[in-house]
Amino acid sequence: MLPDQFQTFAAEFPLEHVHTGVAAGNGFLGLSVWGEGDTVNVTVSSSSLWDHQGGEIWSPEQSYKNICAALAKQDENRMKELFPWYKLVPSIIPLARITFPLDGAHKVELSHRDSLLTVFGKNKRAEIRLSQSEKGVFAIRGVSDFRLIPGYDLAPVLKERGFAEPERLADGFRQTMPKDPAFGIRYAKGAGATFFRFSRDVIAAASGNWSALEEENRRFWNDFWMKVPELHSGMTEIDARYYSGLFQFQCMTSADGFPAGLQGPWIEDEKLPPWSSDFHFNINVQMCYWPACRAGLFDNLKPLWKMLESWKEQMRHNAKCFVGIDDGYMIPHAVDDRCVCMGGFWAGTMDHTSAGWMAMMMFEYVRCTGDIEFLKRFGFDFMRGVMRVYEAMLEFDGSHYAIPWLTSPEYRGIAMDAVGRNPSFHLAAIHRLLSDIFAAAEMLHCEVPAAWHEIQEKLPWYSEEDGEIALWEGLKLDMSHRHHSHLAAICPFDSLHIPEDVVERSVGAWVRFGMGTWAGWSMPWAAMLHNRFNHPDMACMILKMWPSLYTNKGGRTLHDPQFPGFSVGLVGTNRIMQMDAGLGVVAAILDLFLYETQGVLELFHGLPEANDALCANVPAPGGLRFSGNRREFSFTAERDAVLNFRFPAGEWMDVAENAYTAGTLFSKEMKAGEQIAFYRKG
């Protein structure tokens, strides 16, 4: 249930640009409400509205062999030949803006209870709703005088990309595209409300009933809040971000929506979005979807899986060009919704853990849902195909396997020294993927190549330099860096096999270099790491700091800090909105209550002992649900499951009065529907 204190969010005018706007969505269409003075703007955008012109299809010349040869010679010109920058790349494009006058407009309020957006004026208000079932439909009530402005009229870049003038209709517009189906919006004024419909190709007429839409919204969101986990951390600012973040996640990634890129369905209306609002697979997509398994919104992953499955032919082609095999899968780190590469940034294009990380997320989904049919149809095939590419990249010297050349994501950009041998990030990814493949093969009662067991045995788990986890052989962390890639064996890959003293020294260096170049998405990942480093106070502090640093007055999540002095950032502006950090924060908050390491669940590990915390209905891998507080807790099996957890601080007993101390490992096979409970002594 949604607690009363978190049911609404409000922002005062002025809200000067689209990404200070207060936003709602349905996993396909996004609305951002902003403005100043007596002018209210509603930016309408869609995560599906791709202009597919430009980009790069992988060529045989861009082989791993050729890349390694160029890197070995430090041949920057050759790397530029292999990976040219393209002036024209695919991008999500502006859709439209609706603008209307409202005397004394001063505040926008969003109801998390039913997604109603209300703009308050001096003597009247405007209300805005969008449908969760009819994905292109939204409505405005209380406004009769408005302008619907096509994106073409606001964004000169569309004309530069070859777009023609839109067709102006009496009730909207129709915009043709150079390579894709036309799109448009039409509206219909009714008694008290105007309905709008966004559609493609044939632009459908708008219609609707406000009361019916209101009832649909209330029913949908009531069902949503009933099924997600309930949390109380004892820290209001953290709880507020959890509930607002869950709302944003659902608005961005519905089960019947379109896969979400960097900005989800909330796109600028006057220019192209940064990085095309594409799919960045070196952390951003993963973080955007972290809440799915953590919050039990498993079906929200299905549009993403469907998109990846539709890429099979292209991913096979990529692997063939890269390492010369016919049974591999490879994804460049930045692509459009058809797996077309954005080009230029070779360090990301060759980052095969972009695919490896997605393979791990697929298996996590299977473990949480028990969706064996998905594993049979595509998941296991994808996991094996990704591993085949890793296998083809490895060298063997007779005793050990090694990765000859690879990056540690975004470290040193595309400088010639931005790569090395055996990056810890990719070593950890390979080991986690192998572990998942072996487990998946056992589920499906099938064999895996014997060579993969040998790779697991003879591939290093990490690289070490001066007693620290190295980024790659010979290089330990030497600066503040936004991507905590060298620590990925601890989180999120959980491959471990690193001595405690090495971890301790690595953490010390990481803390010493500090947060001076971090992005918004660096923060939740850092909180999850501190949780695992037994720093609960720091994990919570980061999550409490993040909203002040990386969200603006409209509640939108930012790539760079909203004011100078904390981090130098990357892009030099506080106007770039990305959804990854806010959704990573949701996962990091759930992580405070429950996370898994090496198959064992840790309870309340990220919360200071003094906090009066409680949770209900938190999913865990294997088909389990966790509920409880500092005095009692329970697990319920949704299907036959194996429960493994460590007892949190205190002394505990079960209903049979068996006693357990903190840190004790508890294991039990549970049947579907079975519940087991524990109570704190004293």
Secondary structure, DSSP 8 states (H G I E B T S, - for coil): ---GGGSEEEEES-B-SGGGSEEEE-SSEEEEEEEETTEEEEEEEETT-EE----B---GGG-HHHHHHHHHTT-HHHHHHHS---S---EE---EEEEEE-TT--EEEEETTT--EEEE-SS-EEEEEE-SSSTTEEEEES----EEEEHHHH-HHHHHTT----EEETTEEEE--SSS--EEEEEEE-SSEEEEEEEESS-------HHHHHHHHHHHHHHHHHHS-EEE-S-HHHHHHHHHHHHHHHHH--TTS----TTTT---SSS--GGGG-EETTTHHHHHHHHHHHTT-GGGGHHHHHHHHHTHHHHHHHHHHHHS-SS-----SEE-TT--B--S-HHHHT-THHHHHHHHHHHHHHHHH--HHHIIIIIHHHHHHHHHHHHHH-EE-SS-EE-SSEE-TTTTTTSTTSEESS-HHHHHHHHHHHHHHHHHHHHHT----HHHHHHHHHS-S--EETTEEEEETTEE--S--S--GGGTTTTTS------HHHHHHHHHHHHHHTTTT--TTHHHHHHHHHHHTT-HHHHHHHHHHHHHHHB-TT--BBSS-SSTTS---SSS-S--B-SHHHHHHHHHHHHHHEEEETTEEEESTTS-TT---EEEEEEETTTEEEEEESSEEEEEESSSEEEEEE--SSEEEETT--EEETT-EEEEEE-TT-EEEEEE--
